[in-house]
Amino acid sequence: MDKVSWYLKISKLALALAIIHSKPPEKSSKEYTEHLAKIISGQDFKWRSKVEALEAEVLRLRQELLLNKICPRFCLENSKSLNCNTSSCTFNSEILPILNTHCTSKEKTLAAHMQFLQHLLELRKLTEAGGLKTVFTKLESNCSTISDSVSRLLDGLLTFYKNPKFPVSNFLTEGVSVLINLITDANLSNHVLKMCFEKLEEFKKNLVQVILSNNNINRFQVQYLVSHTLVLLGRCNKLRKSIISLLLSEVNQFADELQQAKYNVTHYENIFSLCMILEQLLQKGTGEGNISSSDYDGEEKNKFLQNLDQIILHLADEFPLFSVYMWRLGALLNSSQMQIV
């Protein structure tokens, strides 16, 4: 027995003896242990909440500091109009609508990160126009502030997609818009994609699972909302291939499950939403001209096309609708040119 294992056993024995000797007469050792565990868990939750609040405040201060470094006289919240005059330019961006008093703390936190990133994008425009004297390369040493803000934005968006409130608030739509603008920005996208690559991949996978795993009767509003977001993200050049590959991977995996008769009924009911997203992405593209189907060469596409005839042959009788969708996707992937709107 090594020293670590020995130490753990001795510690557990000492803790058990301490509980037995200190327990009140009216409680058993098991009841007293459960009581202590609840107290410790409650304290742990309180401390965790305090730590999260402090981390959020530190990030807010880092955001404000970064904005002031880029534009020295820029002030995030010092003016009711949220306009800021500098010696060389006037900052006058359109700010997100102020959330009402009934909004939760999570909604307010999400809106705060969105406002910071919106300000950052607006300052980028002013820099390109020559309105700011400050060089924007200061971001190189402060990109962690941007990546942390993007990570919080992604976490916040995912929380609301998992438990959305209808009608959907405007700031949720704005959050997706801010994310897309960051990804498509010539300079900021490098920071976002480099520092937040794993977070973005996790975000996309979670959105797909929100669609696939939803077994609520009134799931269609949620599916439409998440599907629309995936389509918007998929129309970004830098995310397009990865999203198409992710969706094809899910369709390929489910087709294998159907052939083995080991499929999840909920997934079957929801897989058509993923097929429709794929159709939209393959038909409409990015809006930057015609794209050859060869641009989508990859393991998932090749697997899809190689197994397409076999899948349709085996599943057409029992799962005709799924087979039709597979045929339509195959036609799009095989086409020499994809129509881009």
LINCORZI-V887393 format. One record per residue. RES is the residue in one small letter. SS is DSSP state (2 for helix, 1 for strand, 0 for the rest). OMEGA is omega in radians with two decimals (999 if undefined). Layout:
# LINCORZI-V887393
res: <RES/RES>
ss: <SS/SS>
omega: <OMEGA/OMEGA>
This chain:
# LINCORZI-V887393
res: <m/d/k/v/s/w/y/l/k/i/s/k/l/a/l/a/l/a/i/i/h/s/k/p/p/e/k/s/s/k/e/y/t/e/h/l/a/k/i/i/s/g/q/d/f/k/w/r/s/k/v/e/a/l/e/a/e/v/l/r/l/r/q/e/l/l/l/n/k/i/c/p/r/f/c/l/e/n/s/k/s/l/n/c/n/t/s/s/c/t/f/n/s/e/i/l/p/i/l/n/t/h/c/t/s/k/e/k/t/l/a/a/h/m/q/f/l/q/h/l/l/e/l/r/k/l/t/e/a/g/g/l/k/t/v/f/t/k/l/e/s/n/c/s/t/i/s/d/s/v/s/r/l/l/d/g/l/l/t/f/y/k/n/p/k/f/p/v/s/n/f/l/t/e/g/v/s/v/l/i/n/l/i/t/d/a/n/l/s/n/h/v/l/k/m/c/f/e/k/l/e/e/f/k/k/n/l/v/q/v/i/l/s/n/n/n/i/n/r/f/q/v/q/y/l/v/s/h/t/l/v/l/l/g/r/c/n/k/l/r/k/s/i/i/s/l/l/l/s/e/v/n/q/f/a/d/e/l/q/q/a/k/y/n/v/t/h/y/e/n/i/f/s/l/c/m/i/l/e/q/l/l/q/k/g/t/g/e/g/n/i/s/s/s/d/y/d/g/e/e/k/n/k/f/l/q/n/l/d/q/i/i/l/h/l/a/d/e/f/p/l/f/s/v/y/m/w/r/l/g/a/l/l/n/s/s/q/m/q/i/v>
ss: <0/0/2/2/2/2/2/2/2/2/2/2/2/2/2/2/2/2/2/2/2/2/0/0/0/0/0/0/2/2/2/2/2/2/2/2/2/2/2/2/2/2/2/2/2/2/2/2/2/2/2/2/2/2/2/2/2/2/2/2/2/2/2/2/2/2/2/2/2/2/0/0/0/0/0/0/0/0/0/0/0/0/0/1/1/0/0/0/0/1/1/0/0/0/0/0/0/0/0/0/0/0/0/0/2/2/2/2/2/2/2/2/2/2/2/2/2/2/2/2/2/2/2/2/2/2/2/2/0/0/0/0/0/0/0/2/2/2/2/2/2/0/2/2/2/2/2/2/2/2/2/2/2/2/2/2/2/2/2/2/2/2/0/0/0/0/0/0/0/2/2/2/2/2/2/2/2/2/2/2/2/2/2/2/0/0/0/2/2/2/2/2/2/2/2/0/2/2/2/2/2/2/2/2/2/2/2/2/2/2/2/2/0/0/0/0/0/0/0/2/2/2/2/2/2/2/2/2/2/2/2/2/2/2/0/0/2/2/2/2/2/2/2/2/2/2/2/2/2/2/2/2/2/2/2/2/2/2/2/0/0/0/0/0/2/2/2/2/2/2/2/2/2/2/2/2/2/2/2/2/2/2/2/2/0/0/0/0/0/0/1/1/2/2/2/2/0/0/2/2/2/2/2/2/2/2/2/2/2/2/2/2/2/2/2/0/0/0/0/2/2/2/2/2/2/2/2/2/2/2/2/2/2/2/0/0/1/1/0/0/0>
omega: <3.14/-3.05/-3.11/3.13/3.13/-3.13/3.13/3.14/3.11/-3.13/3.12/3.12/3.13/3.12/3.13/3.11/3.14/3.12/-3.13/-3.09/-3.05/-3.08/3.07/-3.06/-3.05/-3.12/3.04/3.13/3.14/3.14/-3.13/3.10/3.11/3.10/3.11/-3.14/3.11/3.13/-3.12/3.12/3.11/3.11/3.12/3.12/3.13/3.13/3.12/3.11/3.12/3.12/3.12/3.12/3.12/3.10/3.12/3.14/3.10/3.12/3.11/3.12/3.08/3.10/-3.12/3.13/3.14/3.12/3.12/3.08/-3.14/3.14/-2.94/-3.10/3.14/-3.11/-3.01/-3.00/-3.04/-3.10/3.13/-3.14/-3.13/3.02/-3.10/3.11/3.03/-3.12/-3.07/-3.09/3.06/3.13/-3.07/-3.10/3.09/-3.05/3.10/3.09/3.13/-3.11/-3.12/-3.03/-3.12/-3.12/-3.13/3.12/3.11/3.12/-3.14/3.11/3.11/3.13/3.14/3.10/3.12/3.13/3.12/-3.11/3.05/3.09/-3.13/3.12/3.13/3.10/3.06/3.13/3.13/3.11/3.13/-3.14/-3.14/-3.09/-3.11/3.09/-3.09/3.11/-3.02/3.12/3.03/3.12/-3.10/-3.11/-3.10/-3.05/3.11/3.09/3.12/-3.11/3.09/3.14/3.11/3.12/3.11/3.11/3.13/3.11/-3.14/3.12/-3.12/3.11/-3.12/3.09/3.13/3.13/-3.06/3.04/-3.13/-0.01/-3.06/3.13/-3.13/-3.05/3.06/3.07/3.12/3.13/3.09/3.13/3.11/3.14/3.14/3.12/3.10/-3.09/-3.11/3.12/-3.02/-3.09/-3.07/-3.10/3.12/3.12/-3.07/-3.08/-3.14/-3.04/-3.04/-3.07/-3.11/-3.14/3.11/3.11/3.12/3.14/-3.14/3.13/3.13/3.09/3.11/-3.14/3.06/3.11/-3.02/-2.98/-3.08/-3.14/3.10/3.13/3.14/-3.06/-2.91/3.09/3.13/-3.13/3.13/-3.12/-3.11/3.12/3.13/3.12/3.12/3.09/3.12/3.12/-3.12/3.10/3.01/-3.09/-3.01/3.11/-2.96/-3.06/-3.10/3.14/3.09/3.12/3.13/-3.13/3.10/3.11/3.13/3.13/3.10/-3.13/-3.13/3.09/3.08/3.14/3.11/-3.12/3.12/-3.13/3.12/-3.03/3.07/-3.08/3.12/3.10/3.11/-3.13/-3.03/-3.06/-3.11/3.06/3.10/3.11/3.14/3.07/3.11/3.12/-3.12/-3.11/-3.12/3.14/-2.96/3.08/-3.03/-3.10/-3.09/3.11/-3.12/-3.13/3.14/3.12/3.12/3.10/-3.09/3.10/3.14/-3.08/-3.08/3.11/-3.13/3.12/-3.14/-3.07/3.14/-3.07/-3.00/-3.10/-3.13/-3.14/-3.12/-3.13/-3.06/-2.99/-3.01/-3.09/-3.05/-3.11/-3.05/-3.11/3.11/3.13/3.10/3.12/3.11/3.13/-3.14/3.10/3.10/3.12/3.13/-3.13/-3.13/-3.06/-3.10/3.11/3.11/-3.12/3.13/-3.12/999>
